[in-house]
Amino acid sequence: MKKTDQKAKNKKLSPSAEGTKNFKKISQLLNDKKISQKTETPVVLIVCNQFLDILGFDEIINDNVKWDKDQWAVSPATLARSIILTPFLRDDKRCPLYLIEEALEGLDLKLLFGGNYLRSDFNDDHLAKLLDRIAEAGSTGLFSRIAANSYVNFKIPVSHILHADTTSHVFYGECKVCEQEGYEGLNVTHGHSKDKHPELKQIMTGMLTDEYGIPVYEQTLDGNTSDSTWFKSAIQYLQELLGDGCGGYTFIADSKLVNKKNIEVIYGDKHPIRFISRCPSNFNSKIAEKSIKQAYLLNNWEDLGICCEDEKSKRAARYDAQGFVETIYKNKFRLVVIKGDDAESKVKKSIEKEKQAIVDDVKKSFKEPFSCEPDAEKEIAAFLKKHKNSLLDIKLSVEKVVIEKRSRGRPSKDQKPPTIIEKFVVKLDKLTENEERVKKYKQDKESFVLINNIPVDEKNNKQILQDYKKQRVIETNFEELKKPTMVSTIFLEKPERIDALMMLLHVSLLIRVLMRVITRMNLENESEPPLIDFAGRPLVKPTADKLLRLFSLHSIVTMGDEHIIYSKSGKTDHLCKLLELLGLHSETG
């Protein structure tokens, strides 16, 4: 038996006769050595490279990063491009540094990078050395120079609105250097995890974008950096950068911006930056709550109508507002109370959810009957105390149940009478809405306060709300940045390399945003939307993801010195239009 197994193990297996018949043509080509080599390069990579050219990327990197032309086979800018392009190569997961060399397989490196490079020129050792040099040169400063070229070189109108926020990035690894005594670099550590992974270490990133979502500033931060602390440093950075012009900009951030220390920083400059933020509930003796109460008492609401980009949407909310002026820390502020009309359904859902929760809790808490009525009443009191802040008034009652307990078996002539046992069962009689608490809850759900220092004659209440609602652009950027293809997790164990890598991935994000912004701006100049979306639909307000999916249908095939455009859809006119909308192509040139 063992010999038979050994023979089977050594015997070469062959496909079925039918399968062999179908493979004959390919086998013949292999035998005849009829093999040609070609590469296929996604068009979107060429587009990204063109954007980097327009941004003056190579000059900024090569002029500021320390390197030796005699020792480096590939310039720092070219190595950096290979990292920036990787998020555009695949749509499933991030390509780590050690796989970039492998990811370049099948691409025309000369077409991409302009030189006679080998894939081995982009190995992880070279890329790691690049990250070290970028960190030495100062990642944040390099990014700011690159991003600043967006406006002049792409002719984008300069925005005076800046949105600020931070996010966290999960780290897998040890990073023991951060634990060494006297270490002062980027600290990979535990902090408030916005990724809901408090058990893992992390880093934070802070970002400033304009009203279009274009990132203008990025900074990699310690894993335990608070939003409030970074907002303070971001404001100080803007004060140094803008100088006397700081007062012409509006800084928009969430409620973590508003505290005494940050207000002092804002007004410590002779030209205080304008700001808009959601007023936190605990700020300045709960001034937000007082303003809301005053607004409902006065009931002098101004109808703002629909205040969002898509005003034709059936789900678009309408808003009312009332404004008040208050002196806080010796400075005057506008407190704009905003009331939306979309709270009714939320309140109903909350009440229904709470009803079900109370019914379930009653069943759980009073599953077994009580031996005496005082015990039942005591548990009822504890239950009502537990739910004292409920939106519902709860009515429970105690019902006495009499049980006759008889002896087992057939009754005898001298059978004792049955034992009478009294049990006390708690029942839920009624659940009714507490009008006062429901009214307060509805007010809390439908209203909030925007605190700002912008004069009324410069921006009315509706404009304040519209500017604040554009905070969504930075949230969208973080969603893009935290996708698996970008940087959902971090594996590098040298903090300075993490800092440099995050800068380059922000450049990738910058390209994505510029593609979206430029396309949308050029679409506004079209007499009607071009029919180049999937299934021949009109292209309207495309996202970066939509543009990348459209570009994924097209690639450039290289055979020898010949290049041809290959289109999976066969619609190269769609590609021409996409490039035209990006300002990269026209019929005449």
Secondary structure by P-SEA (a helix, b strand, c coil): caaaaaaaaabbbbccaaaaaaaaaaaaaaaacbbbbbbbbbaaaaaaaaaaaaaaaaaaaaacbbbbcccccccaaaaaaaaaaccccccccccccccccccccccccccccccccccccccaaaaaaaaaaaaaacaaaaaaaaaaacccccccccccbbbbbcbbbbbccccccccccccccccccccccccccccccbbbbbbcccccccccbbbbbcccccaaaaaaaaaaaaaaaaccccccbbbbbccccccaaaaaaaaccccccccccccccccccaaaaaaaaaaaaaccccccccccccccccccccccbbbbbbbcccbbbbbbbbbbccaaaaaaaaaaaaaaaaaaaaaaaaccccccaaaaaaaaaaaaaaaccccbbbbbbbbbbbbbbbbccccccccccbbbbbbbbbbbcccccaaaaaaaaaaaaabbbbbbccccccccaaaaaaaaaccaaaaaaaaaaaccccccccccccaaaaaaaaaaaaaaaaaaaaaaaaaaaaaaaccccccccccccccccccaaaaaaaaccbbbbbcccbbbbbbccccaaaaaaaaaaaccccccc
